[in-house]
């Protein structure tokens, strides 16, 4: 293949020139992301703290911070140890028949409401509305 002639200011193997984003939010996000790439022989703890701050700033500028707060709360709720609740099979059958759901879902609903069929059914109906 024939190579195309390069302009005189282009060097082989050089990085592409940095292009500044158009709006201020994009510039802030780019600056935060570039600060993650900085290298140095500083103490590990302050660098990690700076990296986390830069990452959080970049995430906020991208609009991801709001979702991550909600997902963090959900993750904490899921990580909490589930207490063992003995569920009566008659209650499971009642929920399956009356609320038209699977046995697994009915069992999960009863466990979430301390095996109280009335609380579970009330929660299911009010959540559906």
Secondary structure, DSSP 8 states (H G I E B T S, - for coil): -------TT--TT--------SSHHHHHHHHHHHHHH------HHHHHHHHHHHHHHHHHHHT-HHHHHHHHHHHHHHHS--------HHHHHHHHHHHT--HHHHHHHHHHTTT-HHHHHHHHHHHH-
